[in-house]
Amino acid sequence: MEFVEVFDSPGKGRGLRATKELWAGDVLFAEAPLASVVCDSHASSVCHSCFRRQEKLQRCGQCRFAQYCDRTCQRAAWEEHKQECGAIKGYDKAPNENIRLAARILWRVDKEGSVVSDLQLSTLDEMEDHICDMSPDDLKEFKVDIHNFLDYWPRSSKPHTVDTVSHVLGVINCNGFMVSDQRGLQAVGVGLFPNLCLVNHDCWPNCTVILNNGKQSSAKHDKAALPQESEHVRDISERLLVCLSVSRPSIHSITLRRGGFVLFISLLSSISHFKTYFIVHTIILTFNFTPRINHPEKQEFLAPMSSGLFGFLWCIGDSQFPTGVERMLNLSLSPCVCVCVCVRIELRALGKINPGEEVTVSYVDFLNLSEDRKRLLKQQYFFDCTCEYCTNKTKDDLKMGGAEVEGVKVPEEKVKEITDYSRRMLEKMEKARMDANYNEVVKICRDCVEKQENVLADTHIYQLRIWSTLSEVLSYLQFFEEAATFARKMVEGYIKLYHPNSAQLGMATMRAGVTHWQAGLIELAHSMICKAFAILMITHGPIHPITKDLEMELRMFQQNEYVYQSMREAALQNQPMRMMAEPANEGIKNLFRRK
């Protein structure tokens, strides 16, 4: 591991610290999970291989539980699913996500051993399970999971003791990491990442974790790190590199095919030739695919389609190579196809990290009060947070503050009264939201906003939660102008509370920009998208799907603002009115899964 090492963190146990100087946006390490599964609540709406949300999925014909985008995803997942498939059939149903994940972990450890990668810094046995710290109620549920696991575990698999099963389930309970969908907007799965488990908590961290769905990058690239390959593979790689170097920039993709399994790689203009070579070279070496390249030489057109962040995607027609390039590569052509990649997390720096400095992430949302954060951390992760922000209760005064009206502060009694009222209304609003009664949600929020005005500060967390919910639900109901007003207020409050490079701030700013565009406020929308892009380039990186969509939008706006706005207006007029995506019950604000 080039940028981090294991050390004994004072008062925390084992942790990771930087070995070199790092800057905002640098990737300290990328890691594939030891195992991962789709959550029970999303088992029928998310692909069990790539974790993409899809309207139509293909069900496994054997167990009738696992679902996939297509046969490509199904084949990619078969190595991990084949034992699970038989176990589900034998158990006659799929157990809960904890049991499914524990089984996948043990199957892999039985096959590959406790260390499955040269870069793995911690084994399963070294991880804490905190079983002795569980409450009586939690321990009762935990024992039920152990009993169900033993019933589920096939007799044909290697037998394990109750202690081993208990340890694995305990590790999952306090170290399971939430896996998001392809856009990073909603938690849809859970996985276990051994190296990530070593990263300790801080309420004001210097790193963040993002799911990049296999698109791996690193802080620095070392050509000597390329794996050894045969002359045949080297020859193909070199020819590809030559082609990419001498051809026009419109070569935009490579499709690698072996039988029915197809992998598609996008080539971005911002990627250097060496980095592109590294990606192509490594995948050819690993999977021994035959490369096929798509090039828009014969016909070139731009067409709006209903995908991407705002509902637009630049589509370039497939065609044939110029004869010289085709002869140079001696390769045939194939149409562009969808991506199927493995899940992978990245640990990214939020700012400058000095050598020897401990690497930290936040396990809970900073928007909670310090006492609430400490309670959540003790309840879920079994430790007392002693960070500077909890000890000094930093920014708690802003989160519970009162407004100033013409330079005069609102009396504390009035602030407390409206705070208590807002707490009750939030509980009532959440119930209506869970029942999908969105008109009732809007009514509750509007009443609450009326009482909070000129009483609570614009950084009061209850007011921010009301604004956030109201802007989201109003967008869903297509009251875009009103939604934009509350989204803008929400972002202004977040800026005063969150870390300037916080992923939560970046995502909230992006959503506010989308809402302003929907309301026809193009200039404000563009400004917010620029701010969001700057943050998400650090937290998500340049090749994450969200960042790529934002980059495309900004590039289109920069090239021709008038045409950009005309296209948007035309798109809105041509598309029939339809409901927006239903608001999610909960965003991904906690890094690790909560019970």
Secondary structure, 3 states (H helix, E strand, C coil): CCCEEEEEECCCEEEEEECCCECCCCEEEEECCCEEEECHHHCCCECCCCCCECCCCEECCCCCCCEECCHHHHHHHHHHHHHHHHHHHHHCCCCCHHHHHHHHHHHHHHHHCCCCCCCCCCCHHHCCCCHHHCCHHHHHHHHHHHHHHHHHCCCCCCCCCHHHHHHHHHHHHHHCEEEECCCCCCEEEEEECCCHHHCEECCCCCEEEEECCCCCCCCCCCHHHCCCCCHHHHHHHHHHHHHHHHCCCCCCEEEEEECCEEEEEECCCCCCHHHHHHHHHHHHHHHCCEEEEECCCCCCCCCCCCCCCCCCCCCCCCCCCCHHHHHHHCCCCCCCCCCCCCCCEEEEECCCECCCCECEECCCCCCCCHHHHHHHHHHHHCCCCCCHHHHCCCCHHHHCCECEECCEECCHHHHHHHHHHHHHHHHHHHHHHHCCCHHHHHHHHHHHHHHHCCCECCCCHHHHHHHHHHHHHHHHCCCHHHHHHHHHHHHHHHHHHCCCCCHHHHHHHHHHHHHHHHCCCHHHHHHHHHHHHHHHHHHCCCCCHHHHHHHHHHHHHHHCHHHHHHHHHHHHHHCCCCCCCCCCCCCCCCCECCC
